[in-house]
């Protein structure tokens, strides 16, 4: 009986408490719900904003419905976070441009909040552009060898290298690890850690419009490059053995007797190292380096079916005058002499960017002699990269 009494008293107490929560028959109203609040950066009416400053929009007590960042020149794209509370721009703004940010958020009860702000970016004193880019349709064709780098030459000296690299993206159908490399203030090149896989499609996007290249210097426009890696063909030759071996997709497809540089003077040694096919020329006029007409050793010769492999005048080319030495002795001034029939086959079967690896001489190919990109090991290559290595995006 004692337990029952206690229970009854407790119930009576609860009823009494319930009665106190309302008066004169009125029920308590629910607590008010806060409206969604919006924050925007850059701040409203901000001036001289860096073009690479992130535009960010945040929502508190709600989620974002829409964000538009617009200017007369176009809209600035952005990404929304998974929970819908944060938005940020994903590319660089244009210099000297006024942007309007319009953002709409909604609270849990569906009530909308809208804000509109403006900001103006820093004006451009000067602009830069890409002056030359390889591979391209005219100079290399758009199907290239497995050693082919992406090479970019700018119209002005670049001092903000990090900003440039962050806006150069590489995508490939077969992802690889690669990195950009600055040779000087106007030249930046990309290569994979190892050769490209055969039959890979590659897309490079240079989103440079508005990107700072230095104090008061901004990118003029964007560029896109699409190309394809062909079959794998690698040619190797030991100067002392006087033969080239051409392998395609790992299988030997041709053995070519050759005669390389005779040596003696340093300029008459063929360079050892990983060369790349730089051009295919049906006719080339070769002139003795540093020796004029009437001087001992002067020559001016027209040669046919030439494949250039360096900037110091080295070619694989037809040399009917040295056929008797090909396969037995080195008698050239530094080029790789082959027979007319082999030269004809080689130029037809070579893609720009095919590796041609020569060994056996004391003269090493310099990384800046033509396209000696593969002369640097990976650690050396990364030394001149601001953002280091990265996997290519999936194409």
N, C-alpha and C positions, 0 to 999 in steps of 0.2 A: 504493500500500500504506500509505503514511503516513496518508492520509485515512481509510481503513477502520479503522485502529487507533484513531485518535482517536474515531471514531464508536462503536466498541465500548466504549472506556473510558467515554465519556459515558453509554452505556446502562447499564453496570455501576454507575456512580455513582448514577443515578436509582433503580435497583432497591435499592441500599443505603439510600438516603434513605427510600424507601417502607417498608422493613423497620423502620426506627427508630421510625415513627409509631405502632406498636402493640406490645404485649408479651404474651407467653404466649397468643397467638391472639385477643386482645380488639381490637375496633375502637373508634375514637374516637367519643364521643357528641356530638350536635349542640349548639351553644351555646344556652342557655336564652333563650326569647322573653319580653320584658317584657309584663306585663299593661297593658291600657289604663288610663290615669289620667284622672280627671275633675276639672274645676275649676268651681266654681259661684259666681256673684255675684248678689245680695248674699251675704255670708258667713253661715255657719250661725249661727242665733240672733240675727242682726242685728235691731235695734229702731229704730223711728222712721225707717224708710226712706222716702224721697220716693216718692210714688205714680208719678211719671213717670220714675223710675230704671229703666234697662234691666235686665231679668233675663237673664243670659248664662250659658251652659253650654258648656264646651270639652272636647274629648277629645284626649289625647296618646297616641301609640303605638296608635292604634285609631280607630274611628269610632262615632258615636252611633247607637244603635238606637231609643231613644225618650226623650222629655223631657215630663214632665207637671208643670205648675205649677197647683196646685189650692187652692181655699179653699171654705168653706161656701157662698159667694155664686156660685161658678162657677169655670171654668177660664180661665187666661190663655193666649191663643193666641200662637204664635211661628213663626218661619221657621228652617229648617235650611239651612246653606250647601251648595253644590253638592258639595263633597268630604265632607260628612257629619261634619265635625269641629267645627262651631260652630253654636249655636242662640241666638236672641235673641227676646225678647218683642216684639210688634208693637203693643201698646196699653197704656194706662195701668192700673195696679192700683187697687183700691178702697182708700179711706182706712180706717185703723183695722182692718185685716184681716190675719190670719195665713195665710200661704201655705206650702204644703209642696212642695218641688221634689224630684221623683223622676226620676233620670236613669240610663240603662243604656247602656254602651258595650261594644264587642267588639274584641278584638285580632285580628291577621291569622290566628291559629290557631283563632279561634272562641270563645275563652274570654271570658266575660262579666264585666263589673265593674258594680256598682250602687252608687249613693250616694243618700242622702236627707237633705235639709237643710230648715230652716224660717227664715222671716224675717217680721217684722211691720211694716206700713206706718204712717206718721204718722197719728194720729187727726185727724178733721175737727172743727174748732171751729164752723164754719158751712158751709152748703151754698148753692149757687146753682143756678138752673134757667133754662130759656128761658121767658120770660113771653109772648112773642108772636113769631110767625114768619110772614113773607109770602114768596111767595103761600100762600094757604090756601083751602080749599074754600068757607068761609062768606063771606069778605070779597072775594076776587078771582076765585073759581073756580080750577080747576087747569089750565085752558088760558088762557095769557096772551100778551100782545104781546111783540114782539122787543126792546123796551127794558126789560123787567121785571127789576129786581134781586132778589136774595135778601136779605131784611132780617130781622135777628135782634135781639131786645131781651131782655137778661138781667134777672133779678130783683134782682141786686145789682151794685154797681160792681166792675169787673174791673181788676186792676192787672197781672196776668201775661198780657199780650196775646199774647206769643209762644206760650205753652202752649196758649191757646185756638185760635189760627189753625192750629197744627200738627195739631189734632184735628178740624178742619173740612175735609171732603173734598167735592169736586164732580166728578161724572161726567156726561158727556153723550153722546148718540148721534152727535153731530157735534162733535168736540173743538174747543174755542176757547181762546184765551188770556184769562185773567181774574185778578182779585185781590180780596182782602178790603180793607175800608176802615173805619176806626174814626171815627165821628162824635163820640162821647164815650165815657165809661167803661162805658156800658150798651148801646150800639148799634154793631153791626158789620154791614156790608152787602157783598154780592158783586155785581160786574157784569163782563161781558166787556169786552175792549178796544174792540170794536165790537159793534153789535147782534147778538143771537143769530141764527143761521140759522133760517129758517122751519122749522117742523115738527120741531124738536129735542126729544128727551126728556131730561129733566134729573133727576138724583138727588143730593141733598145729605145727607151723613151727618155728624151732630154727635156724635162719640164722646166725650162729656163726663163720663161717670161716672168719678169719681175724679181728673179733671184739675184741677190747681191753678189757681185764679183769683186768688189772692193769699195773703197770710200767713194760714194756717189755714183758707182758703176752698177748697172742692172742689166739683166738679160732682156733681149729684144723680143724673142719669140720661142715657141716650143719646136722640137724636132722629133721625128719618129723614123727609125731605121728597121727594116725587116730584111732578113737574109736567111740563107740556108747553108748548112754544112753538107758537102757532098760525101762521096765514098771516102774511106780512109786510104790515102796513098802516101807512103813514106819512102823516100829514097835515101840510101846510105852508101857511103863510099870511103874507103881508106886510101889516102893519097899514095901510100907506099905499095898498095896492091893493084892500083891502076884500074879499078873496076867500080861501077855503080850497080847496086842491086835495088830494083824497084819492087816494093811489096804493096799489093792492094788488098785491103781487108785481111792482112796477115799472110797472104800468099804471094810468092815470087811470080811476077808477070814479065820481067825483062831483066837480063844481064847486059850491061853496056860497058864495053872497054872505053877507057878514058885516058887522057894525058892532062895532068894538072900543072900548076906553076913550077917552073924550073928552079926557083930559089936563087941563092946567091945574094942579090940585093933584096932587101926586106919586101919591097913592093912586088917582087916577082914570086912570092909565096902565096899560094891559095890559102885563104883563112880557114881555120878549123872551127867547127861549131855547128849549131843548129841554125841553118839558113831557112828562109821562107821564099817561095817563088813570088817575086814582086811584080813582074810583068812578063808578057809574052810578045815578042817583037819579031815579025817576019824578016825585017831588015834592020841592022844596026851598024852604024859607022863607028869604028873604034879607033881612037887616037892615043898614041903613047903619052902617058901621064908625065908632065914636067919636062918633056923633051920636044923642042920645036923643029920645024923643017930645017934640013941641012946638018943637024946634030946627030952624033952617033947614037944609034938605037931608035931613031924616029921611025914611026910607022903611022899610016892612015889606011885602015883596011875595012872593006865592006864585008860583013858576015851575015849569015842567014839562019833563020829559025833559032832565035836566042831566047833564053829564059833568064832573067836577071835575078841574082841572089844576094846582092849587096849594093851599097852606095859607092864602094871603092872600085867599081868597074868590073866586078866579077859576073860572069854569065856561064851557063851551060849552053854551048852553041856548036853549030856545024863547023868542022875544021878539016876539009879534005886534004889540006897540006900536011897534016900530022897523023893521018890514018896509020902510017907505018909504025908510029910510036905509041899509039893508043893501045893500052893493055900491057905496055912494056916499060915506058919511060915517061918522065915528066919534062916537057919541052916548052910549055906555054909561058906567057907573061903573067899568069895568075888565074886565067879563066880555066874552065873545065872543057877541054876539047873532046868532041865525040864525032863520029862519022856522020855524013849527010843523012843517011837513012835513019840512024838512031836519033839525030837531032829533030828530024821531021816527026818521028814517033813521039818523042819526049814533049815537044811543044803542043802536040795534039792531045796528049793524055795528061797534061799537067793543069791543075787548077791553081789560081792565085791563092797563096796561103798554104800550099802543100809544103811540108817540111822536107828539106834536103840537108842531110846531116853528113858533114865531111870531117874526117879525123886524120891525124898523122903529120901535121906540120907545127912548127913552133909559133906561127903567127895565129893568134886567137881572134875570132870575130868579136868585135866590140858590140855591146848591146845597142849602141846608137848608130852602128854602121848598117844602114838599111833597116830591116825589120828583125833585129837581133834580140827580140823580146825573150826568147827562150834561153838566152845565154845567162840570164839571171835565175838563180834558184828561187824557190818560193819565199824564203826569208828575205832575200835581197829585193825581190819584187815588192813585198809588203812594206819595206822600209820607206818607199816613196808614195804610200797610200795614206790618205788622211783618215779614212773610215775603215781600213783593213778589209779582211776577206768576208764574203757573204755567200750564201747559196742563192742561185738565181731563182726567180719566181717561176711558177709553173705556167707555161704557155698553153 
